[in-house]
Amino acid sequence: MREVLLLAILAVADMSVSARAQTIELYAAGSLRAPLTEVAKAFTAESGIAVQTTFGPSGLLKDEIAGGARGDVFASANMEHPQALRAAGKSGPVSLFARNALCALVRPGLDVESGNLLDRMLDPAVKLGTSTPKADPSGDYAFEVFRKAEMVRPGAQVVLEAKALQLTGSASSAQPPAGRAVYAWHIAEGRADIFLCYCTAAREAKEQNPEQRIVALPQNLAVGADYGLTVIAGASPAASKLAAFILAPAGQRILQSYGFGGPGR
């Protein structure tokens, strides 16, 4: 199956009406900024083909591509957005290329563990941060946690959705200073006490702010994230090579070094 997907990706270049320049335009989820920047450098070193990267919330990037923005490869933090482009005839096949999960990033001094996480999130005195659903898959995954919470404690979903502070992921979201991890910045600035975010992002936040803690979601609230990759219709023939590189062992090793799981995990 994997070989079939790779062959399909390589065939997408045939959808091109006219060949583009050899600089590849990579649109990718913000959670992929660090690993795919490194992947792009490794690809360029091996192939001699330049890669221009644009990172942001996957839903917003999907809308830009659907609206005609020049993109060659789209790496999304979910499968739905690239599949929507595929269904609209805007891209080729979609491949699962990485996995992630949601964690809770917690401010210093707040008594939170997996066992009492739901209680703390429901506490009116605790500020709960999420990203923005629809614009950013991280927000969609957080609201999936809320739906699971309803099964554990009836009435929890309405409370959590009402109190969730959608601090990131929209076009109008406040941006951190250069070099600052966005979730760590919001917690450090006091805008959130608990932030539901990707475990990879929580790891980056803790590297910058060691006093912040990462708390795993309990099994009954746990939510995983599947990342989808597609080559845009009309892309440069070189785009399929970048997509194949991301799926190949060299690209996968880089992604996994940043805490992402592989497609088979």
Secondary structure in CASP SS format (residue, H / E / C, confidence):
PFRMAT SS
TARGET T0000
AUTHOR 0000-0000-0000
METHOD secondary structure of the structure
MODEL  1
M C 1.00
R H 1.00
E H 1.00
V H 1.00
L H 1.00
L H 1.00
L H 1.00
A H 1.00
I H 1.00
L H 1.00
A H 1.00
V H 1.00
A H 1.00
D H 1.00
M H 1.00
S C 1.00
V C 1.00
S C 1.00
A C 1.00
R C 1.00
A C 1.00
Q C 1.00
T C 1.00
I E 1.00
E E 1.00
L E 1.00
Y E 1.00
A E 1.00
A E 1.00
G H 1.00
S H 1.00
L H 1.00
R H 1.00
A H 1.00
P H 1.00
L H 1.00
T H 1.00
E H 1.00
V H 1.00
A H 1.00
K H 1.00
A H 1.00
F H 1.00
T H 1.00
A H 1.00
E H 1.00
S H 1.00
G C 1.00
I C 1.00
A C 1.00
V E 1.00
Q E 1.00
T E 1.00
T E 1.00
F E 1.00
G E 1.00
P C 1.00
S H 1.00
G H 1.00
L H 1.00
L H 1.00
K H 1.00
D H 1.00
E H 1.00
I H 1.00
A H 1.00
G C 1.00
G C 1.00
A C 1.00
R C 1.00
G C 1.00
D C 1.00
V E 1.00
F E 1.00
A E 1.00
S E 1.00
A C 1.00
N C 1.00
M C 1.00
E H 1.00
H H 1.00
P H 1.00
Q H 1.00
A H 1.00
L H 1.00
R H 1.00
A H 1.00
A C 1.00
G C 1.00
K C 1.00
S E 1.00
G C 1.00
P C 1.00
V C 1.00
S E 1.00
L E 1.00
F E 1.00
A E 1.00
R E 1.00
N E 1.00
A E 1.00
L E 1.00
C E 1.00
A E 1.00
L E 1.00
V E 1.00
R C 1.00
P C 1.00
G C 1.00
L C 1.00
D C 1.00
V C 1.00
E C 1.00
S H 1.00
G H 1.00
N H 1.00
L H 1.00
L H 1.00
D H 1.00
R H 1.00
M H 1.00
L H 1.00
D C 1.00
P C 1.00
A C 1.00
V C 1.00
K C 1.00
L E 1.00
G E 1.00
T E 1.00
S E 1.00
T C 1.00
P C 1.00
K C 1.00
A C 1.00
D C 1.00
P H 1.00
S H 1.00
G H 1.00
D H 1.00
Y H 1.00
A H 1.00
F H 1.00
E H 1.00
V H 1.00
F H 1.00
R H 1.00
K H 1.00
A H 1.00
E H 1.00
M H 1.00
V H 1.00
R C 1.00
P C 1.00
G C 1.00
A H 1.00
Q H 1.00
V H 1.00
V H 1.00
L H 1.00
E H 1.00
A H 1.00
K H 1.00
A C 1.00
L E 1.00
Q E 1.00
L E 1.00
T E 1.00
G C 1.00
S C 1.00
A C 1.00
S C 1.00
S C 1.00
A C 1.00
Q C 1.00
P C 1.00
P C 1.00
A C 1.00
G C 1.00
R C 1.00
A C 1.00
V H 1.00
Y H 1.00
A H 1.00
W H 1.00
H H 1.00
I H 1.00
A H 1.00
E C 1.00
G C 1.00
R C 1.00
A C 1.00
D C 1.00
I E 1.00
F E 1.00
L E 1.00
C E 1.00
Y E 1.00
C H 1.00
T H 1.00
A H 1.00
A H 1.00
R H 1.00
E H 1.00
A H 1.00
K H 1.00
E H 1.00
Q H 1.00
N C 1.00
P C 1.00
E C 1.00
Q C 1.00
R E 1.00
I E 1.00
V E 1.00
A E 1.00
L C 1.00
P C 1.00
Q C 1.00
N C 1.00
L C 1.00
A C 1.00
V C 1.00
G E 1.00
A E 1.00
D E 1.00
Y E 1.00
G E 1.00
L E 1.00
T E 1.00
V E 1.00
I E 1.00
A C 1.00
G C 1.00
A C 1.00
S C 1.00
P C 1.00
A C 1.00
A H 1.00
S H 1.00
K H 1.00
L H 1.00
A H 1.00
A H 1.00
F H 1.00
I H 1.00
L H 1.00
A C 1.00
P H 1.00
A H 1.00
G H 1.00
Q H 1.00
R H 1.00
I H 1.00
L H 1.00
Q H 1.00
S H 1.00
Y C 1.00
G C 1.00
F C 1.00
G E 1.00
G C 1.00
P C 1.00
G C 1.00
R C 1.00
END
